[in-house]
Amino acid sequence: MNNATVARLAIARRIAPFYARNPKVAAVLVAGSVGAGHADAYSDLELDVFWSAPPTDDERRAPVEASGGAVKTLHPFEEDEWAEELLIDGLKVDTSMFLVETIDRYLADAVGRLSTARDPQFLIAAIQHSTVLHGEAIVRRWREKAATYPDALARKVVAEALAGPPRWYYAPLLAERDDLVFLYELIAAVVRRLLGVLLGLNRMYLPHPNFKWMDHLIGGMALAPPDLAARLRAVYAAPPPDAVRLLDAIIRETLTLVERHMPDVDTGELRGWFTDRRATWDPPAGLDQTP
């Protein structure tokens, strides 16, 4: 555990007991890069607090003020969450607060009803990879439930990531034309698809919509093209035609993994979409080109 993580965890451990004093608080977690143990100098501190009943505004402020911090913004309840922006010892602290019944519902939706909804996936992933400061028993129960990742959910995640034409046939012509904005938007869209496929193959919940901390995410994957993180970085660093060739290889290897480990998922049409190329046209010899 590096120094950036240790220093931020120390602040979290200072504030957590003030939350735990309230009998309505069932669990306090450190999420994000700090909770996962790989923070850096830019990392803020993310606290997840789970309540057995809705907190009042005073109950939300009290632990912060008691620990010597300041509430910068107290957001209203929205989409299953209360959120706050705090400042403690000069460190930006973001809190996300949920009811216990909300995470129970999210787990039931994902594991029982095969939901791939984004927000529940984030919260389940956060619980799996967090540092627990209060409520070890209930967090253990949640983690045990999340560990039962159904095969049907994995296939659904993979199928959704593969769905729809990827427009990759534009990539070579964009590279030749040096149309970099469109090309790199397309590359990013394809990389997101591939990482989504790999999350399903590895029975992993989506940790962040923008796949932050890519190296750490890929490092936790048992099934992935070899040296994937380094190769994806190379895609973005290479000249455009080389970037397309590099990503072409990663696409083919990822589809091969799907065919090997989920043979019931049809990749035939997608292989065609990825291998199709926009044809060039040169006028035939002797054609009258007079305008």
C-alpha positions as CSV (number, residue, x, y, z in Angstrom):
1,M,0.0,0.0,0.0
2,N,1.6,3.3,-1.1
3,N,1.9,6.5,0.9
4,A,-0.9,8.3,-1.0
5,T,-3.3,5.5,0.0
6,V,-2.1,5.3,3.6
7,A,-2.5,9.1,4.2
8,R,-6.0,9.1,2.8
9,L,-7.1,6.0,4.7
10,A,-5.9,7.7,7.9
11,I,-8.4,10.6,7.3
12,A,-11.1,8.0,6.5
13,R,-10.5,6.1,9.7
14,R,-10.7,9.4,11.6
15,I,-14.2,10.3,10.3
16,A,-15.7,6.8,10.1
17,P,-16.3,6.4,13.9
18,F,-18.4,9.6,13.9
19,Y,-20.7,8.0,11.3
20,A,-20.7,4.7,13.2
21,R,-22.0,6.5,16.4
22,N,-25.4,6.8,14.6
23,P,-27.3,3.6,15.1
24,K,-28.9,4.1,11.6
25,V,-25.5,3.7,10.0
26,A,-25.0,0.1,9.0
27,A,-21.7,0.3,7.1
28,V,-18.9,2.7,6.1
29,L,-16.6,1.9,3.2
30,V,-13.7,3.6,1.5
31,A,-14.3,3.1,-2.2
32,G,-12.4,4.2,-5.3
33,S,-8.6,4.1,-5.7
34,V,-8.0,4.6,-2.0
35,G,-10.3,1.7,-1.0
36,A,-8.6,-0.5,-3.7
37,G,-5.2,0.4,-2.4
38,H,-3.6,2.3,-5.4
39,A,-4.3,6.0,-4.9
40,D,-2.0,8.7,-6.1
41,A,-1.4,12.4,-5.4
42,Y,-4.5,13.3,-7.5
43,S,-6.9,10.9,-5.7
44,D,-9.7,12.2,-3.6
45,L,-11.3,10.2,-0.9
46,E,-14.5,8.4,-1.6
47,L,-16.7,7.3,1.3
48,D,-19.8,5.1,0.9
49,V,-22.2,5.2,3.9
50,F,-25.1,2.8,4.1
51,W,-28.1,3.7,6.3
52,S,-30.9,1.6,7.7
53,A,-33.3,4.6,7.4
54,P,-33.0,7.9,5.5
55,P,-30.6,10.4,7.1
56,T,-31.6,13.9,7.9
57,D,-29.4,16.8,6.8
58,D,-28.2,17.3,10.4
59,E,-27.2,13.6,10.6
60,R,-25.2,14.0,7.4
61,R,-23.4,17.1,8.6
62,A,-22.7,16.0,12.2
63,P,-19.9,13.4,11.5
64,V,-18.1,15.8,9.2
65,E,-18.2,18.7,11.7
66,A,-17.3,16.4,14.6
67,S,-14.2,15.2,12.8
68,G,-13.0,18.7,12.0
69,G,-14.1,18.8,8.3
70,A,-16.4,21.1,6.4
71,V,-19.4,20.4,4.2
72,K,-18.9,22.2,0.9
73,T,-22.0,20.8,-0.9
74,L,-24.9,18.8,0.5
75,H,-26.7,17.4,-2.5
76,P,-30.4,16.4,-2.2
77,F,-31.5,12.8,-2.5
78,E,-31.5,11.7,-6.2
79,E,-31.6,8.4,-7.9
80,D,-31.2,6.2,-4.8
81,E,-28.3,8.3,-3.4
82,W,-27.4,11.2,-1.1
83,A,-24.1,12.8,-2.1
84,E,-21.9,15.3,-0.4
85,E,-18.7,17.2,-1.2
86,L,-16.5,17.6,1.9
87,L,-13.1,19.2,2.7
88,I,-11.0,17.5,5.4
89,D,-7.4,18.6,6.1
90,G,-7.4,20.2,2.6
91,L,-8.4,16.9,1.0
92,K,-11.5,16.7,-1.3
93,V,-13.8,14.0,0.1
94,D,-16.9,12.7,-1.8
95,T,-19.5,10.8,0.0
96,S,-22.2,8.5,-1.5
97,M,-24.9,7.5,0.8
98,F,-27.5,4.7,0.2
99,L,-30.1,2.7,2.1
100,V,-29.2,-0.9,3.0
101,E,-32.3,-1.9,1.1
102,T,-31.0,-0.2,-2.0
103,I,-27.9,-2.4,-2.2
104,D,-30.0,-5.5,-1.4
105,R,-32.3,-4.5,-4.3
106,Y,-29.3,-3.9,-6.6
107,L,-27.8,-7.3,-5.8
108,A,-31.2,-9.0,-6.3
109,D,-31.6,-7.2,-9.7
110,A,-28.1,-8.2,-10.9
111,V,-27.7,-11.7,-9.5
112,G,-31.4,-12.7,-9.5
113,R,-32.9,-10.8,-12.5
114,L,-29.7,-10.5,-14.6
115,S,-29.8,-6.7,-14.8
116,T,-26.9,-5.0,-16.5
117,A,-28.0,-1.5,-15.3
118,R,-25.0,0.8,-14.9
119,D,-25.4,2.3,-11.5
120,P,-26.0,-1.0,-9.6
121,Q,-23.0,-2.4,-11.3
122,F,-20.8,0.5,-10.1
123,L,-22.0,0.1,-6.5
124,I,-21.6,-3.6,-6.4
125,A,-18.0,-3.3,-7.8
126,A,-17.3,-0.6,-5.2
127,I,-18.4,-2.9,-2.4
128,Q,-16.3,-5.7,-3.7
129,H,-13.1,-3.6,-3.9
130,S,-13.5,-1.3,-0.9
131,T,-11.9,-1.0,2.5
132,V,-14.4,-1.7,5.2
133,L,-14.3,0.7,8.2
134,H,-17.7,-0.2,9.8
135,G,-20.2,-3.0,9.3
136,E,-18.0,-5.9,8.4
137,A,-20.8,-8.5,8.7
138,I,-23.2,-6.9,6.4
139,V,-20.5,-6.1,3.8
140,R,-19.4,-9.7,4.0
141,R,-23.0,-10.8,3.2
142,W,-23.1,-8.4,0.2
143,R,-19.8,-9.7,-1.1
144,E,-20.9,-13.3,-0.8
145,K,-24.0,-12.5,-2.8
146,A,-22.0,-10.5,-5.5
147,A,-19.6,-13.4,-5.8
148,T,-22.4,-15.5,-7.2
149,Y,-22.1,-14.1,-10.7
150,P,-24.5,-16.1,-12.9
151,D,-23.4,-17.5,-16.2
152,A,-26.5,-16.0,-17.8
153,L,-25.5,-12.5,-16.6
154,A,-22.0,-13.0,-18.0
155,R,-23.4,-14.0,-21.4
156,K,-25.8,-11.0,-21.3
157,V,-23.0,-8.6,-20.6
158,V,-20.9,-10.0,-23.4
159,A,-23.9,-10.0,-25.9
160,E,-24.7,-6.4,-25.0
161,A,-21.1,-5.3,-25.5
162,L,-21.1,-7.0,-28.9
163,A,-24.4,-5.7,-30.1
164,G,-24.7,-3.4,-33.1
165,P,-22.3,-2.5,-35.9
166,P,-19.1,-1.0,-34.6
167,R,-18.4,1.2,-37.8
168,W,-14.8,-0.1,-37.6
169,Y,-14.7,-0.3,-41.4
170,Y,-14.1,3.5,-41.4
171,A,-10.9,3.1,-39.4
172,P,-8.4,2.5,-42.2
173,L,-9.6,5.3,-44.4
174,L,-9.7,7.7,-41.4
175,A,-6.1,6.7,-40.6
176,E,-5.0,7.3,-44.2
177,R,-6.7,10.7,-44.3
178,D,-5.3,11.6,-40.8
179,D,-8.9,12.4,-39.6
180,L,-7.8,12.1,-36.0
181,V,-10.9,13.3,-34.2
182,F,-13.2,10.8,-35.8
183,L,-10.6,8.1,-35.7
184,Y,-9.8,8.3,-32.0
185,E,-13.5,8.6,-31.1
186,L,-14.0,5.3,-33.0
187,I,-11.0,3.7,-31.3
188,A,-12.3,4.7,-27.9
189,A,-15.8,3.3,-28.7
190,V,-14.3,0.0,-29.8
191,V,-12.0,-0.2,-26.8
192,R,-15.0,0.3,-24.5
193,R,-16.8,-2.5,-26.3
194,L,-13.8,-4.8,-25.9
195,L,-13.4,-4.0,-22.2
196,G,-17.2,-4.6,-21.7
197,V,-16.8,-8.0,-23.4
198,L,-13.9,-8.9,-21.1
199,L,-15.8,-7.8,-18.0
200,G,-18.5,-10.3,-18.9
201,L,-16.0,-13.1,-19.7
202,N,-14.3,-12.5,-16.4
203,R,-17.6,-12.2,-14.4
204,M,-16.6,-8.7,-13.2
205,Y,-19.0,-5.8,-12.4
206,L,-18.4,-2.5,-14.2
207,P,-16.2,-0.4,-11.9
208,H,-16.5,2.9,-13.8
209,P,-18.2,4.1,-17.0
210,N,-14.9,5.5,-18.3
211,F,-12.8,2.5,-17.3
212,K,-10.6,4.5,-15.0
213,W,-7.4,2.8,-13.7
214,M,-7.3,0.6,-16.8
215,D,-4.1,-1.2,-15.8
216,H,-5.5,-2.2,-12.5
217,L,-8.8,-3.4,-14.1
218,I,-7.1,-5.4,-16.7
219,G,-4.6,-6.8,-14.1
220,G,-7.6,-8.5,-12.4
221,M,-8.7,-10.3,-15.5
222,A,-7.9,-14.0,-15.9
223,L,-9.2,-13.9,-19.5
224,A,-7.8,-11.2,-21.8
225,P,-5.5,-10.9,-24.8
226,P,-1.8,-11.1,-23.7
227,D,-0.2,-7.8,-22.5
228,L,-3.5,-6.0,-23.1
229,A,-2.9,-2.9,-21.0
230,A,0.4,-2.2,-22.7
231,R,-1.0,-2.9,-26.1
232,L,-3.9,-0.6,-25.6
233,R,-1.5,2.2,-24.6
234,A,0.4,1.5,-27.7
235,V,-2.7,1.9,-29.8
236,Y,-3.1,5.5,-28.6
237,A,0.6,6.3,-29.0
238,A,1.2,4.8,-32.4
239,P,0.8,6.6,-35.8
240,P,-2.8,6.2,-37.0
241,P,-2.3,3.3,-39.5
242,D,-0.3,1.4,-36.9
243,A,-2.9,2.1,-34.3
244,V,-5.6,0.5,-36.5
245,R,-3.5,-2.6,-37.1
246,L,-2.7,-3.0,-33.4
247,L,-6.4,-2.7,-32.4
248,D,-7.4,-5.1,-35.3
249,A,-5.2,-7.8,-33.6
250,I,-6.8,-7.1,-30.2
251,I,-10.3,-7.3,-31.6
252,R,-9.6,-10.7,-33.3
253,E,-8.1,-12.1,-30.1
254,T,-11.0,-10.9,-27.9
255,L,-13.5,-12.4,-30.3
256,T,-11.5,-15.7,-30.2
257,L,-11.8,-15.7,-26.4
258,V,-15.6,-15.3,-26.6
259,E,-15.8,-18.2,-29.1
260,R,-13.7,-20.3,-26.9
261,H,-15.3,-19.6,-23.5
262,M,-18.9,-18.7,-24.6
263,P,-19.5,-20.8,-27.8
264,D,-23.2,-20.1,-27.6
265,V,-22.6,-16.4,-28.2
266,D,-22.7,-15.7,-31.9
267,T,-19.7,-13.6,-33.1
268,G,-20.0,-14.3,-36.8
269,E,-21.8,-11.1,-37.8
270,L,-19.5,-9.0,-35.6
271,R,-16.4,-10.5,-37.2
272,G,-17.7,-9.5,-40.5
273,W,-18.3,-6.0,-39.3
274,F,-14.8,-5.7,-37.9
275,T,-13.1,-7.2,-41.0
276,D,-15.2,-5.3,-43.6
277,R,-13.3,-2.5,-45.2
278,R,-14.4,0.5,-47.2
279,A,-13.4,-0.1,-50.8
280,T,-11.4,2.4,-52.8
281,W,-12.3,3.3,-56.3
282,D,-10.1,4.3,-59.2
283,P,-11.6,5.3,-62.6
284,P,-11.0,2.5,-65.2
285,A,-8.6,3.2,-67.9
286,G,-10.0,5.1,-70.8
287,L,-12.9,6.6,-68.9
288,D,-13.7,10.1,-70.0
289,Q,-13.0,12.3,-67.0
290,T,-14.0,15.5,-68.7
291,P,-16.0,17.6,-66.2
